[in-house]
């Protein structure tokens, strides 16, 4: 191999590995939780917010319900307060991305807070959120 080509390949590797690690790390932060469906409620165990090492916790989890095309994000804002938002952009129904402390629309750029409030358009309304009840062990997302 020529010296110039070798150096070029080393540079690409040196640049590419950190970028790849960042991409993989961001993908790893999305966690789909296990739930139980009971009529018009989804039951989510609070333990789903605890990471496998049990020394850290997740600030949000995603759930997928068979009745909806879009996932629901459950955001934990403090020790016992949760917000459930449907990840459907109110502009043109694109599925929202979660990251950087906001929900963002990959289609037209709308952004929402983790509690579903509109930050930036072209969307004009907040996200659909669901009423939540909790007890010591579970979170109950009321769908209707």
C-alpha positions as CSV (number, residue, x, y, z in Angstrom):
1,X,0.0,0.0,0.0
2,X,1.2,3.5,-0.8
3,X,2.2,5.7,2.1
4,X,-0.3,8.4,1.0
5,X,-3.2,5.9,0.8
6,X,-2.3,4.4,4.2
7,X,-2.3,7.9,5.9
8,X,-5.6,8.7,4.2
9,X,-7.2,5.5,5.4
10,X,-5.9,6.1,9.0
11,X,-7.4,9.6,8.9
12,X,-10.8,8.3,7.8
13,X,-10.7,5.7,10.5
14,X,-9.7,8.2,13.2
15,X,-12.5,10.5,12.2
16,X,-15.1,7.8,11.5
17,X,-14.8,5.8,14.7
18,X,-15.9,8.6,17.1
19,X,-18.8,9.5,14.7
20,X,-19.9,5.9,14.6
21,X,-19.7,5.6,18.3
22,X,-21.9,8.7,18.8
23,X,-24.5,7.4,16.4
24,X,-24.6,4.0,18.0
25,X,-24.8,5.5,21.5
26,X,-27.8,7.7,20.5
27,X,-29.6,4.6,19.1
28,X,-28.9,2.8,22.3
29,X,-30.7,5.4,24.4
30,X,-34.1,4.6,22.8
31,X,-35.8,2.0,24.9
32,X,-39.1,0.3,24.2
33,X,-40.7,-0.8,27.5
34,X,-42.9,-3.8,28.1
35,X,-46.5,-3.0,28.9
36,X,-49.9,-4.6,29.6
37,X,-53.0,-3.4,27.9
38,X,-56.2,-3.4,30.0
39,X,-59.2,-2.1,28.1
40,X,-58.6,1.6,27.7
41,X,-55.4,1.7,29.8
42,X,-51.8,0.8,29.2
43,X,-50.0,-0.4,32.4
44,X,-46.3,0.4,32.6
45,X,-44.2,-0.8,35.5
46,X,-42.1,2.1,37.0
47,X,-39.2,-0.3,37.0
48,X,-39.0,0.1,33.2
49,X,-37.2,3.4,33.9
50,X,-34.4,1.7,35.7
51,X,-31.4,0.8,33.4
52,X,-29.9,-2.7,33.5
53,X,-27.1,-1.7,35.8
54,X,-29.7,-0.4,38.3
55,X,-27.5,2.6,39.2
56,X,-29.0,4.9,36.7
57,X,-32.4,5.6,35.3
58,X,-34.0,6.6,32.0
59,X,-35.7,9.9,31.6
60,X,-38.1,8.5,29.1
61,X,-39.3,5.2,27.6
62,X,-41.3,4.5,24.5
63,X,-44.2,2.2,24.2
64,X,-45.9,0.8,21.2
65,X,-49.6,0.1,21.3
66,X,-51.3,-2.1,18.7
67,X,-54.2,0.4,18.4
68,X,-51.9,3.3,17.3
69,X,-49.6,3.8,14.3
70,X,-47.3,6.0,16.4
71,X,-45.4,5.2,19.6
72,X,-46.1,6.9,22.9
73,X,-43.3,8.5,24.9
74,X,-43.5,8.4,28.7
75,X,-41.3,11.2,30.1
76,X,-40.3,11.2,33.7
77,X,-40.0,14.9,34.7
78,X,-39.3,14.3,38.4
79,X,-39.5,11.6,41.0
80,X,-43.2,10.8,40.5
81,X,-44.5,12.9,37.7
82,X,-44.9,11.5,34.2
83,X,-46.1,12.8,30.9
84,X,-47.3,10.6,28.1
85,X,-47.2,12.1,24.6
86,X,-48.2,10.6,21.2
87,X,-45.2,10.9,18.9
88,X,-47.3,12.1,16.0
89,X,-46.5,15.6,14.7
90,X,-49.6,17.8,14.8
91,X,-48.5,19.4,11.5
92,X,-48.7,16.5,9.0
93,X,-48.6,13.4,11.1
94,X,-44.9,12.4,10.8
95,X,-43.4,10.3,13.5
96,X,-41.3,12.4,15.8
97,X,-37.7,11.7,16.9
98,X,-36.7,11.8,20.5
99,X,-33.4,13.3,21.5
100,X,-31.6,16.3,22.9
101,X,-34.4,17.0,25.3
102,X,-37.0,17.6,22.6
103,X,-39.3,15.8,20.2
104,X,-38.4,16.8,16.6
105,X,-40.2,16.3,13.4
106,X,-37.9,14.9,10.6
107,X,-40.4,16.0,7.9
108,X,-40.7,19.7,8.4
109,X,-38.7,20.7,11.5
110,X,-41.4,21.2,14.2
111,X,-40.1,20.8,17.7
112,X,-41.9,20.1,21.0
113,X,-40.9,19.9,24.6
114,X,-40.7,16.6,26.4
115,X,-44.1,17.5,28.0
116,X,-45.7,17.9,24.5
117,X,-45.7,21.7,24.3
118,X,-45.0,23.3,20.9
119,X,-41.6,25.0,20.7
120,X,-41.3,25.7,16.9
121,X,-43.5,25.3,13.9
122,X,-44.8,24.8,11.2
123,X,-47.0,22.8,13.6
124,X,-49.5,25.0,15.4
125,X,-50.7,22.9,18.3
126,X,-49.3,20.9,21.1
127,X,-48.9,17.1,21.0
128,X,-51.7,14.8,22.1
129,X,-51.0,13.8,25.7
130,X,-52.7,11.2,27.8
131,X,-54.0,11.4,31.4
132,X,-51.8,9.4,33.7
133,X,-52.4,7.8,37.1
134,X,-49.7,6.2,39.2
135,X,-49.4,4.0,42.3
136,X,-46.2,2.7,44.0
137,X,-45.4,0.2,41.3
138,X,-47.1,1.2,38.0
139,X,-48.0,4.0,35.7
140,X,-51.5,3.9,34.1
141,X,-51.9,5.6,30.7
142,X,-55.5,6.4,30.0
143,X,-56.0,6.2,26.3
144,X,-59.6,7.6,26.2
